[in-house]
């Protein structure tokens, strides 16, 4: 199996699991911090007056992963279809995965602020552009 497809599988599992920090944050909220009329204690999008900062960041990290992973996944699947995988697409896939892990961890923990987090996101976008170029060149 191609490395790009394995990385795509890892990204899918990551995207399917990144809701967990948000749910943990919501369910461990200090007593009385979530309004009683909130359905099951969830307020989406996270209200800055209700949820702790890391909980709001966890929600955004999940959305950011989904925003970039969908185009990346489509490009990987298109490249697979046209048999366009090369050494460049392997390393681009590895870079994309590492950037997305760094983005999620840095965002949730608050350790990747400006300008690191936007640069990491931009790096992921550049990976998508490289994969698009590889597809159109195949």
N, C-alpha and C positions, 0 to 999 in steps of 0.2 A: 504494500500500500504506500502511496506517495506521502512524503513528509507533510506536504501542504494539507492533505486531507486529514492526517492525524492531528495536526495543529488546529484545523477547523473543528474537529471533534472536541478537542480540549477547550476551545473557545465557546463551543455550544454548551458544554457542561458548566463552564464558568458563568456564562450568561444565565443559564437555568438555575444557578445557585446563588447569584449575587443578591438576591432578594433577602437572603437569610440575615445578614447584618442589620438590615432595616427592620425586619420583623423582631429580631432580638431587641433592638433599641426601643421599638414601640412597646413591646411587652415587658420591658424592664424600666419603663418610665416611672419617675417618682409618683407616689400616690397623690392623686388629685391634680396632676399636671395636665391630663387630657380631659376635655370637657365631657360631662356625663352624657350629653346628647350625641357624641361622636359614635358612628356605627362601629361597634366592636373595638373602640379605641383607636381606629385608624382615621387619619386625616391625610388625604392625598390631594395635591402635593403637600409635603410636610410643612406645617405652619411654623414659622420661625418663633412665634410666641408660645408654642406648645412643645415642640420636639427639641431635644438637645442638638447642638451643632453637628456632632458626628452622625446622628441619625439622619439629619437632612442631607449630609454629604453622602451617606450610604445610598440614599434614594437616587441622588444625582449620578453617583458612580455607576449604578445599574443602568440608568437611562443612557449615559454616555457610552457604556459598553455596547448596548443595543444599537445606538445610533451609528457606530462605526463598524460593528461586526456584521451587520446585514449586507452593506455594500461589499465588504471584504469577502464574505461567504459567497455571494453571487459571483464575484470575480474568480474565486478559487474554483467554483463549480464549472464556470465557463471555460477556464483554462484546462480543467480535467477533460471536459467534453472535446476540446480541440487538440488534446494531447500536447499542451503548451508548457508543461512544467520544465524548468531549467534550474541551474544552480542559483540564478538570480531570484527566482520565485521561492526557492527553498529558504534562502537567507532573508528574503523579504518577509516570509511567513514567520520565521523565527523572531525577527525583529518586531513584527506586529504583536506577536504573543507577549514578548517581554515588555513592550511598551504598554500593552493593555493591563498586564498584571501590575506594573509599576504605577500606572494611572489609578487603578482601583485601590491599591494599598495606600498610595500617597493621598488620594482624595479622601478616603474614609478616615484615615488617621490624622489628616490635616497637615502632614509633613510636606506635601507637594503643593505649595501655594504658587503665587505669581512670582516669577515667570515659568517655573518648572512645569506645572500642570498644563498650561496652554501649549508649551513646547512639546510635551509628551503627546498631547492630543494631535498636534500638528504633525508629529512624526508618524502617528498612525494614519493620518490622512495621506501623507506622502507615500506610505506603504501601499495604500489603496491605489494611488496614481501609478506606482511602479507595476502593480499587478494589472491595472488597466492597460498600460503600455505593453506589457508582455502578452496580454490577450490580443490586442489589436495587431501586434507584430507576428503573432503565431500564424 
